[in-house]
Amino acid sequence: MGLFDFLLSPSQKCEKDIRRRLDAFAKDLKSTLPHVVSKDKTEEVVMPMLIETAIDSAHKTLMEDRSSQIQYSIPDNIYESLISKAIFQVYTKHFPKWSKLIEVHSNKDLENAIELISNSMAEFVRRPSHLKKENDSISDLVRELYPDNAEFKRELDKDLDEVNSLLQETTQPLLDIKQKGSRDLSKDTSSKVALLAMNKIVNVINKYEYFVKEQRGLIYSPYPDNREIAGFRSIIDRSWDIMNLLSSMDVTSDFWQHYTQTRATLYRKRQMVSEIQKAIRY
């Protein structure tokens, strides 16, 4: 007992006891590291597994042995939240390099949110891209797969639909992380989702721009086809609207710089197509 422990509330006393027990667990884990980290098994490889296993074991021990909870008459929900909080603080103190992993694995709500986001991102990446085929030029693929502008536009609209779906699926999990996690975890996770979405948008614009410029000769043609230019404008407008959604996400400063540059480029392309449409009308 500390000199001023009598000033602590029951929950504070319970938390202090939990932290004391966890501190012993963390020190035990530290003592095992020289035996498991080697040239063949580096810290980066073994530590995530060791930390997750140690946290799971500590959580299980404290949930089964509720002596502190009983001693201080702590309700179940408060006791469980004290465990999560103490696990994060104690293990981060001993293993600061792995603070994000510890934060996520010590909080089931955060862990579930991260899992939902990871699954959505993995599904998004797994979706096939029709223009990715080795040993063929892009122009040959475009002619083979999309003989007309309308069909090509439909495929790119599907790509943009997938970006919208990714953002919708991750909205609530990202909000949960922002509310329950650290600022760094929130910004890092949001930036990963936003970067994936932005790269897809850029890819869509590049595909269509190539199509109308190289295959159809539209943009630099003295007699551009207004219908196909309108199709390009439609894709750019949709991309612009989705790009603007990313501006409200809780992202890192590095991503924000990249985002503002990409958005400015898209804005210039949008203005260019608008000028072409005006010229055609006159």
C-alpha positions, 0 to 999 in steps of 0.5 A: 500500500502506498502512503496516500492510497487512502485517498484513492477511490475503490476503482483507482485502488483496483486499477493500481492493483491490476497495473501491479500484476500486469507490470510483473507479466510484462517484465516476464515477457521482457525476460524471455526476449533474449531467448526468442529473438535471433538472427533468424527470428527478428524482433519485428517477426516475433514481437507482434505474436508475443505481445498478442499472446501475452496480452491475451494471457494477462486478460484471461488471468485477470478475468478469471482471478477477480480478487481485486474486483471483489475486494473493492466491489467493482461492477463487471463493466468497470472492471473490464474497462480498467483491465483494458486501460491498464493493459494498454498503459503497462505494456506500452510503457515496457514496449513503446515501439509496439504501442499501436498493436498494444492499443488495438489488442488491449481493447476489443472494440478497437480490435473489432473496428480494425478487423472490419476495416481490414476486411473491407480494404482486403476485399477492395484490393482483391477485386479484379481490374480488367486492364491488368493483364501481363504481356499486352499493351494497354491500347490492345486491351482497351480495343479488345475489352471495350470497343465502345465508350459506353461500355468502358464508362460503365466499367469505370463507374463500377470502380467508383461504386466500389470506392463509395462502398469502401468509404461507406463500409468503413465510416462507422469503424473509423468513427469508433476508432476516433472516439475510443482510440488514440489520435495517432491510431485514428489518423493512421487508419483513416489515412490508409483507407483514404489513400486506397480510395484516392489511388483508385480514383486516380487510376479511374481518371488515368484510364479514361483520360488515356481512352479518350486521348489516345484511343479516340483522339478526343481531347486534342482533336480539332473536332472532339465528340461532345457525347464522349467528352460528356462521358469523360466529364461524368466520370471526372465529376463523380471522381471529384465528388468522392475526392471531396468526401476524403477531405472530411476524414481524420488523416495524417499531415503527410496524407493531407499534403498528398491529397491536396496536390492530387485534388488540385490536379483533378480540379485542373482536368475538370476545368479543362474538360469544361472548357472543351465542352464550352468550345464545342457548344460555340 
